[in-house]
Amino acid sequence: MEAVTARARVYIACVAVAALLCLLPPPGVRTPWWAVALLAALYAGCERVARSRFVGISHPAGTFYPVLLAGAFLLPAPAAALVVVPGALLSQAGRRPVALRRVWRAVQLVLGVWAAATVHRLLGGRDAVAAGDVPYALGPAGAAVLAFCLVLALLDGGILAVAERVPLRRAWRGLVARSLAPIAVHGLAGLMMAVLWRSPYGPVAALLVLLPMCVSWWAFAQYHRERAAHQATIRALVQAVDIKDGYTRGHSERVGQASMMIARELGMADERVEVLRFAGILHDVGKLGVPTRLLRKDGPLTPEERRVIELHPEYGHEMVRGIGFLGEARAAVLHHHERLDGSGYPYGLVGRQIPESARVVAVADAFDAMTSTRSYSRARPVAVALAELERCAGSHFDPVMVAALVEAVGRTGWHPAVTADDEETRPARVPPPGAPLSSRPGAHR
C-alpha cells in the first residue's frame, strides 16, 4: 500500500464507514465504560510493549488478541469494538502511508471484534461466561473466534484484490487456514480472562492469564528477531554483489520479484512464494567470489574466463548453506543455470532432475537479463523477451514456468529498470537475429 490507488482508498473508506456504524451503541444498552477503558488501556499498553526495543519486533501483526477477544466475550459489541481503537491508531505502521495503515488496521479489528461479540451474544456465550460454565462457553467462544478470523480474512483478501489486483480466488486462498489455529489459542486465553473477570477475584485475576501468553509470545519474538537478522544478512550480501557488479544493480531484487510472480501464478503457498523470492534475490550471490574484472568486461569472455564465472552458483551455494530458513532456495542458487536439455551448469542436470525452485529462478533471471541494459547488451522490449523465453521453452526453460510468467506479466505488467549508471557511454553488443539464447551476451553471467 505504499502507493495507494484511488480504488484502494475508496475501499478503505467504505470499510471505515462500516466500522464507524459498528461503534454506535444501540439504544437501551448499558455500557460499562470503566471496563472499556481498562481493556483499551491494557491493549494499547501491550501493543506498545510489543514494539519496544526490549522485545525487538517491528511488524504490525496482532500480538494481543486475547485482550480484544476477552472484550468480545464480556462487553456489548459496540463497546468491545471500541477497545481496539486507541491501541490500533497509536501502533507502529512500519511503512508509509503511516496514517492510512493505522486507520486500516483499526477498522479491520473493529469489524472483527464487533462480529465476534455479536456471534458470541447470539449463541448465549455471555450468560455462560457470567455463570463460569466453561465447557458450555467453549462453543460460543469458538464460533466467535471463527467469525473474527473470517472477517479479517475477508478484509485482507479484499485489499489485496483492490490494491494489488490479485485475483479474488488467490487473494483469499489460505488466509483463514493460516490464522485460525493461532487465533484460536488467543481466543482460549481471552475466554479464560473473561471467566476470571466475572469471578469473585475480578479483573486482577484475569490479567494473570496474560503472563503465560507473554512468555510464549516473547519466545516467538526472539525467533522473529533471529529471522530478521538473517534477512539483514541477505540484504547485505545482495548489496555487496550490486556494488561489485554495478551493471546489474537491482537485478537481484527484480529476479526475486519475477520469481514471486511465477510462484503465485502457479498457486504455491505463501511460504514457498517467500522462499522463492529469497532464491531470486540470492541467486547471484556467488559472484562475490568471481574477479570483478570478469563481471565488468565489455568484450567476449575467453573459455577460461567463462569457466571461472560458471563457478558462481557453487560459490553461492556454499555462502547460503548455513542459513536454515532458506530451505529450497539453496537448491535454486546452485542450479539456476541448469537447462532442461542438459546443456547447463554446474552439473548438466536434465529435465525434472533440476529442482523446481531452480526452474522458476532460471526463467526470472533470463527475463530480467533480457529486459535490462548492461555493459554487454541493451534492454529488449518485454514482449520480445517473453517471446524469446517461449521460443526456448522445452529446451532451456521449463514451459510451465515460462507460461506462468507470461500470464503474470500480461495481467500486472512489468517495468524493467536500466541498471547501468553510464549506459550511454558504453557500447552494447547486440546478438544477431535468431541467435540462440545460449550464445547471447549475458546468458551465463
N, C-alpha and C positions, 0 to 999 in steps of 0.2 A: 504493500500500500504506500510505498514511498512517493510514487507519482500517482495520486488518486484520480481516477477518471470521474467524469460527471455522473456516469451511471452508478458508480460505487457510492458517490456522495448521496445521490438520491436514495439508494438502497439503505444506507446507514441512517439517513434522515427518517425514512419510513419506519425502520426498526426502533429508532429513538422515540418517535411519536407513540408507537405501541407500548414501549416501556413506560413512558410518562402516564399513559392511561392506566397501566397496571399499578402505579403508585397511588392512584386516587383511592382514598378509603371509602368503602361502601357505607351508606347511612345506617346508623344504629349499631355499628360495630365498635366496641370499646377497645382501644389500643393501649397496651401497657408501655408507655413511652420510655419508662426507665429501663425496661428490658431491651427495647430497640436501641437506646443509646449505649447501653453496656455492651451488647453484642456488636454494634457497629464500631465502637472504640476498640474492642478486642480484635475484630477482623482487621481493622486498619493498622493496629499495632503489630499484629502477627505478620502482615504483609510487609510492613516496614522493616521488621527484624529479618525477614526472609531475604531481603535485598541488601543487608548490611555487609560490611567487609568481613565481619566475623564468619558469616555463613558462606559468602562468596558466590551467590547465584544472582545473575543479572537478567535472566529471561523472565518474561511476564506471565508465565504459566500459573494457573491457580494452585496455590500451595496450602491454603487453609479452608478448603471446602467444608470440613466438619463444622466450623462456626456458622457458615451460611446454611447448611442443611439442618443444624440444630435450630436455627431461627425458623426454618420452614416447618419444623415439627412442633414448634412452640407458639408461633405467632400467627395472626391473620395474614393472608397472602400479601396484601399491600405493605404491611409493616415488615414482614420478612424480607420482601424485595428491597425495602429502604435500607436494610442493614448493609447492603452491598455498596451503596453509593459513595460514602466517604473514602473507603479503602480503595475502591477501583479508580476514582477520579484523582487520587493522590499517588497512585502507584507509578512505578517507572515504566516508560513506554518502550524503551530500547532503541527504536528508530523513529525517524520523522515520517509523517507529521505527528508530533507528540500528543497534542490536544485531541486530534481525531482518534488516535489509537486508544487513548484513555476513555473517551466517550464510547467508542465501540465496545471496549471491554466492559464498561459499566452497564450498557444496555443489554448486552448478551447475558450477563449474570442476573440482572434484574428480571428479565423474562424467564430465565431458567429457574430461579428461586421461586418466582411467582407461580410457575407451572407446578413445581414440586409441592409447594404449600397447598395449592388448590387440590391437587390429586390426593394428597395426604388427608386433607379435611374431608373430602367427599367419601373417602373409604373408612372414615371413623378413626383415623390414626391419632387424632388429638385426644380423644377420650381414653384410648389405650395408654398413651403416654402419661396422662394425668393419673390414671389408675396404677401405673407402674407395671402393667401387664405386658412384659417384654415379648413373650412368644407371640401374642396376638399382634403386637405392634410391628413385628418384622414384616408382615405382608404389606400394610400401607406404606411403611418406610421404603421397602424395596420398589414398590410402584412409583413412589415419589422420586427416588434416585433414577429410575429408568426415564421418567418424564424430564428430569433435569438433563440427563445425557442426550436425550432426543432433541431437546430444544437447542442445546449448544451445538450439536452436530448439524442440525438443520441450518442454523445461522452461519456456522463456519463454512459449510458447503455452499451456501448462497453467496457469501462474499468471495469465495474462490471463483465461482461461476461468473459473477458480475465483474469483479475487479481484474481477474486474470484470464477470463474467458475459458476456464476449464469446463469441458463438457459436464453436464449435470450428473450423469451416471458415474463419472470418475470423481467429481468433486465430493460426493457423499460416501464414496466407497471406503469402508473400513473405519469411518470416524467413530461410530458408536462402539464397534467391537474393541477398538483400541482404548477407549476411555472408560468403558463400563466397569471393568474389574477394579482399577484404582479408585474410581469414584464410589464404587460400592463399599470399599473399605472405609473411605471417608464418611459415607452415609452411616455405616455401623457406628463409627465413633460419634457422629452427630446424634444418632439415636440414643447412645449412652449418655451423652451430655444432656439431652432433653429429659430423659428419665430421671437423672440425678438432680437436674434443675427443679423438677416438680417434687422431688422427695423432701423429707424434713430437713435434709442437710443443705439444700438450696444451691444457689449459683456457685458458691465456693467449691463445693464437691464436684460440680460439673466441670470446672476448669481443670481438675486433676486428670480428666480424660485426655487432655491435650498433651500431657507430658510424654507418654509413650509415642504419640504421633510425632511430636517434635524430635524425639530421639531417632526414630526411623527415617524421618524426613531429612534430618541432618546427615545421616549416613548416605542417603541418596544424593544430597548436595555435594558431598565430598567426591562421589563418583562423577557427578556433573562437572565439578571443578577439574578433575583429572582429564576428563574428555575435552574440556575447553583448552587445557594446556596442550593436549595432543593437536588440537586444531590450530592453535597458535604456532606450534612447531611446523605443521604442514604449510601454513601461510608463509612462514619464514623461508622454508625450503623453496617454495614456488617463487618468492621474491628474489631469492638468490639466483635461480635459473633465469628469471627475466632480466636481471642485471647483467648476467654473463652473456646472454644471447639477446641483445637489445632488439633485434629484428622480430623476435617472436613475443615481445612484451604483450601480455594479456592473452596470449594463445592458450595457456593452461586453463584459465578461468572460462574461456569460451568453449573449450573442449568439454570441460565439466558441465557447462550449461547444455551443450548439444547432447551429451551422454544422458543427462537427466531428461531431456525431451524425448529421446528414444525410449528410455526405460518407462516413462509414464505412458507413452503411446502403446507400449506392449502390455500395459496393465500390471506392471510389477508393484509389489507392496512398497509403501513409503520407505521402509528401512532399506530395501535394496536400491531404491532410487537414490537415497542419500549416499550409500556406499559407491554407487556408480558415479555420482558427482565427484566424490573424492578420487575415484580411479581416474577420471578425466583430468582433474586438476593435477594429479601427481604423475601422470603418465610419462612425462619427460624429465622427471627429477634426476634421472641418471646422467643427464647432460652435465651435471656438476663435475663428473669425472672425465669429461671429454675436453681436450685442449680448446681454448677459446678461439684460436686462430682457425680451427677447422669449422666451428659453428658459424663464424662470420666470413668465411671465404666466399668471394664473389664468383670465382671461376669453377669449372668442373672439379670434382674430387677424384683423386687417384684411387686405384683399387685399395691400396694400403690405408689411405685416409678414410675410405668408406668402411673398411673393416673396423677401424678404431671407433668410428661413430656408431656402428652397429652393436657395439658393446654396451650402449647406454641403457637398454632395457634390463640387462643383468646388473649393472651398477645400481639402477633404481630399485630393483627388487631387494638387493642387499640393504639399501638405505631404509626401506619401509618395513622390512621383515619383522622388526620388533614392535611395531605399532599394532596391538592386538585388535582394536575395534575396526580396522580397515577390512578385515575379512577377505572376500574375493577380490577386493581392489588390488591386492598384491599380485594376483594372477594377471590382472589387466595390465599392470605396469610391466610385467615380464613378457607378455605375449601380444601386445597391441600391434606389433609389426608382423605377426604371422599372417599368412594368406590361405584361403581355402584350398588353393591348388598346390600348396606345399612349397611355394617359392619364397616364402617369407623367412624371417629370422626371429629369434636366435636358433630355434630348433627345427624349423621346417615342418611344423605340425600341419596336418591336413584336416579339413572339414570340421567335424564335431570334436576332434581332438583339441581344438582351440577352445578355451573356456568362453562361456557366453559373455562374461564381462569384457573380455578382450575383444570379442567381435563387435560389441557395442562401441567401445572406445576407438577401435580402428576406423569405423565409419565416421565418428565425430571428429577424429583427428584429421582424416583426409579432407573432410568437408571444410573445416576451418582453414586448413593449409591452402586449399584452392581459392577460398574467398578472402584471403588476407594478402596484402602486399608485403613481400620480403625482399631481402637483398638479391635473391636469385630468381624471383618470379613476381609478376604483377597479379593483383587480385582478379579473379574471374567473376562474372555475374553469378548470383545464386542459382539461377535456372541452369546455367551452363555446368556449374559444379554438381548439381543434382543429377543432370543428365549423364555426366561422366561417371558418377557413382553407380547409376543404374546400368550403364554400359559394362562396368567392371563387376557387377554383382554376379555371384556364382563362381567367378574365377578368383578375384581378390577379396571381395567382401561378401558377408552373409546377406542374401537377398531380403531376408526378414527385417534385418536392422536397417537396410537401405530404404525399404518401403516405409518403415516406421518414421524415419527421419523425413522423408518426402512428405508424408501425411502431416507430421507435426509442423514442419516449416510452412506448408501450404495453408495451414489453419492459423498459426500465430505469427508467421513471418520470421525473418532473420535479418539482423542489422550488423553486418561484419564491420570491424574496425580496422583501419590502417595501422599496423603495429610498428612500422619503421618511422623513426623520428625524422630521417632525412631522405625519404624515399625519392624525392625529386632529383637528388644528386647522384643516385645510384642507378646504373644501367640494369634493366631487367632482362633476363634470358627467357624468351618465350618459346615453348616447345613447338615443334612443327605440328600442323593439324593432323589429327588422327593418331598421334603418338600414344602408345600405351601408358597407363599411369605409372607403371614401374620404371619407365625411363624419364619421367618428368622430373624437373628440378624440385627438390624438397621432398621427394617421395619417401626418403629414408632418413631425413634429418629430424 
